[in-house]
Amino acid sequence: MSYVDGFVIAVPNANRESFIKHASTFDAIFLEFGATRVQECWADDVPEGKLTDFRRAVQAKEDESVVFSWVEWPDKVTRDAGMEKFMKDPRMEAASDCPFDGKRMIFGGFAPVVSLPA
């Protein structure tokens, strides 16, 4: 069964185009190392919650939007090998110049428990 890495970040609205360029560059590396699909989704309908919500989770400021992203892998073994290659790749040195505050990123790996056809 597939494996999914999920990410939630806050990106300054002024950096939207820079983020898209940045994501396109680094998402291609995920695909190169075995990922089958990458989605980058800019907030469109993200309601404020009573206890918590996406904006609070990443401490999004007034001038920032939430981005919800995921990387799909064929399985966890491929993901582990791909992420190891990704993190050691010399192109990652440029990732430090990202258009968002990486300290507020939420991320994790997930094993699907329900998967329905599209």
N, C-alpha and C positions, 0 to 999 in steps of 0.2 A: 504494500500500500504506500501511497505517496507520503511525503513529509513536507511541512510548511514552516518557514520562518516568517514571523509577523513583526511589523514595526509600526510605531506611532510616533510622529514628530510634530513639532511646531515650526513653521517656516514663515519668516517675515513676508508679508504680501508683496513688498517691493522686490523680493528675491524669487518670485515665482518662475520667471524665465531662466534664471541662473540655476534654480533647483532642477528644472526639467532637463537642462543640459547636463548638470552634474549626475542626475539619476540615470539618464540615458547612457552616459559613459560607463558608470560603475555597474549598472544592471546588465550590460553586455558582457561584463566579466563573469557575473553569476552564470549566464547562459553558456559561456565558454567552458566553465568548470562543472557543467552537468545539470544546472537548473533547467526545468522544462518551460517555466513561465514566470514572468515578473509583472506585477501590477503596482502602479503608483497612482493613488487616488487623492485628489485635492478636495477638501471639505466643501460640500454643497448644501447639505441639510444635516447639521450637527446641533441638535437641541441641547439646551442647558438642563442639566439634571438637578434633582433635589439634593442628592447626596454626593454624587460624582458624575463625571462625564468626560468625554475625550479631551476637551479644552483644559479642564483641571488636571487631568492625568499627566499632561506634558507642560503644565503651567504656561499655556498659551497666553500671550499678551494681546491687548486690543488690536494691534496692527499685524497679528499673525493668524495664519490659517493652519488647521490640522491636516496632516497628510497621513493616510492609512495605506500601508504597503505590505505586500507579501511576495515571497519567493517560493515557488513550488519546485520540489525535487522528486525524482522517481521513488526514493526511499531514504531512510536516515543514513545508511552507509554512504550513499552518493553525496548526501548533504554534508556529512562530517568531512569526507575527503575534499569536497568542493570548497567548503568554508576554510579548511586548513590552507589550501592552495590560494584562495582569495586573500586571506589575511597576510600571507607571505609574499604575495605578488608585489614586485617593485612599483607597479602603477598605483598601489594603495598610498604611497607617500603623498600623492596629490589629494587624497581624500581629506587630509587635515584642513584643507582650504575649502570646507563645505559651506554652503549658504544657509546653514541653520546651526542651532546650539545642540551639538551631539550629547551634551550632558543631560539634556531633558528627554532623550529618546527612550522609549520603552520598546523592548524587543524580547523575543523568545522563540523557541522551537516547539512545534506542535505536531502530534500524531493524530491524524483525522480519525474520528470515531463514527461519523456519518458522512457519506459522500453520495450525493444524488447526481444523476446526469444533468447536463445543462439543458 
